[in-house]
Amino acid sequence: MSNAQEPLLGRRILLVEDEYVIAMEMERWLRGAGAEVIGPVSNVEHALDRIATEANSLDAAILDVNLGHGERVYPIADRLDALGVPYLFATGDVRIGAEPAYGNRIRLEKPILSFELLKAIEALLTLERVIDPLSS
Amino acid sequence: MSDLEQILKRQRVLADFGEFTLSSDDIDAVLTEACRLVGEALGTGRAKILEIQNDGQCLFVRAGIGWAAGVVGHLRLPMNEYSSETFAISESKPLFIRDIREEPRFGVPPFMKEAGVIALANVPIRLPGGKAYGLLQVDATEPRDFGPQDTEFLRTYASILGPVIDRLQTVRTLRFTEERFRLVVENARDYAIFTTDAQDRITDWYAGAEDVYGWSAEEATGQPAAIIFTPEDLMVGQDATEIGTALRDGSAPNVRWHLRKDGTRVFIEGVTTTLRSGDGTLRGFLKIGQDVTERREADEALRESEARFRQFGEASSDLLWIRNAGTLQFEYVSPAFEAIYGRSRESVVTGDTLARWADLIHPEDREGTLAALRQVQGGMRVTHEFRIVRASDGEMRWIETSDFPLLDDEGRVHRIAGIAKDMTDQKAGAARLTVLVDELQHRSRNLLGVVAAVASRTLDAGGSATETFETRLKALSRAQGLLSRFGSDTVEVGALVRAELAAHTDADPPKVVVSGPDVHLTARQVQNFALALHELTTNAVKYGALKGVDGELAVDWTVQRDPKARRWLCLTWTESGVAVPPETVTRRGYGRELIENALSYALQARTTYELGRDGVRCRIELPLA
């Protein structure tokens, strides 16, 4: 399914990131790897809207934790958990360990390089395939 | 010996005895001589004087002649009905026994039998006033008839002895009293005792006075008592005042500094008492004083130490307190209590002070706080935090207290003490600092992400990419610099605009005009806003109003409210007098993308950007927090 050029071909990935230039870069990397980017969106409200309209077609999500003005990404994480969509955190906030409910999620620390992000998404999707039969 | 000779001899004995009593005040010597003379006069060579002692229980052999060692001054005979001695005393008349072997009525003391006494004469001695003193006893080793001459002589002799003994006893008692007085005053070295005459001149100066004042008895006697007064007391007539009070009241307190011979001073606590003879005539004054200089200095040092401690406690803005280790009741509470607890000190130092204090503690922390106190009672040092509800305004405050035991000489916890302070503000400060550090962490990591993204895009373009990248980096750096310079999380819009322009042009009005009200942007807004401004500025430098001499730039802004009453910053960037080359009109680089998209994406801003015929017109509408 995946190939060396476009390992994320056909994957639909939600991108939540409030920093414009970072969002644009990540979007570029994901598209380059063949993925279809949902978003990017910069706040919780828009993200929940997108999740609602994309229904069950999301494959994974990349979530920035701190969305500015004190807004945190956790409501989105909870929604994705409910839908069974795997996600990872991409964050500048090193204190995520203080939130025990999310402490065992994959967490990438900014600044993030493109190959780091793509490998983490691939790992996330692979893990999902392994877990899927067990949880169903 | 003829009767006449005998009478003369006995009269001479009486005369000798009379003379002897004039020459001696020693009662034992006088009585011994009395026995010797009477033994000689009656030719027995043996006599003794028995003194009633122990409230009439026994007779003490007070003096005697012709007796073995261990009798005179040692023996005591019980007074009983079988003794001739007792009989004579109780009958109060002389008793003569010719031969004791023929007298079955009376027993004879063993020491007298051993001495071979056969005959005896018992003559009672009475003191003036008739009180019985004892007995004059003359003993003979042959049976003897005591004739009228003998009995009359002995009665006369005994009647002389009575007054003599009485006088000697009085002398002895007086001497004993005087001796006792002397011993007392001479040994009372801690007390300066002296007497003065009616004119207050020193008459007797005892050892204690010598020690305390330094003058010898010889030097002091005859001097006015004023020599021990200080010059300042003499100036106000204190010595005379004191004598006046003593004359009026019988005595006067004397509590003041006095002068020693060497000029140093001693503090005396004493009293001056008037001495009057029986008829009330003033004899002089008795002055007794104690040197309390050292005690007074110690008292003063203690007072000073207490004052120092109190001053320390009173001045401290921290609460200092001391409790009894047993009852945990307050013994001391410093005034800072009132500011910290918002209640008067009196309200917690009366009644059950522990309970009253505990009432001020937040109910959830009360048990833990009392437990901490009990640990200190057990000898531990404890630092403990608890909440109180401040009585003055009902506000909850955090108190930190460091408590420690105070031990007595045996190492037992005697008191417990502590220092407490209101930590509420510090705690809030610490919490805020934690938030700031978190924020800084987040911001700097995000910034690195931004830098990486900008680098990636800029350097991909090639050409003069490095320079473009560096100027973008500098714009970011300026924005961060302004954030840290303001010492808060905000930057003023005007400062941001001017800093960006100043980095690229020296132009002044009217070429460049910047105007607008004081509006602050948050850290997050600043970063994106600075990037957009930077792109506008570099575009103007490369292609627009800041390139040649003709163009002009106006940057102005206002604050407006939308229908939902949200505040918006509305900023316009207007370039004019610029001939716009056709190729730039179609140019849509990363810079323009940043201007048009970054603010709207991240900050929900609305941006319009257009290239008119004489330059760029850009409008940015940004919702304020």
Interface residues (C-beta under 8 A of the other chain):
Chain A: D18 E19 Y20 V21 I22 A23 M24 E25 P40 S42 N66 G68 H69 T91 G92 D93 V94 R95 E109 K110 P111 I112 L113
Chain B: D438 Q441 H442 R443 S444 R445 N446 L448 G449 V450 V451 A452 A453 V454 S456 R457 T522 R524 N528 L531 E593 L594 N597 A598 L599 Y601 A602 A625
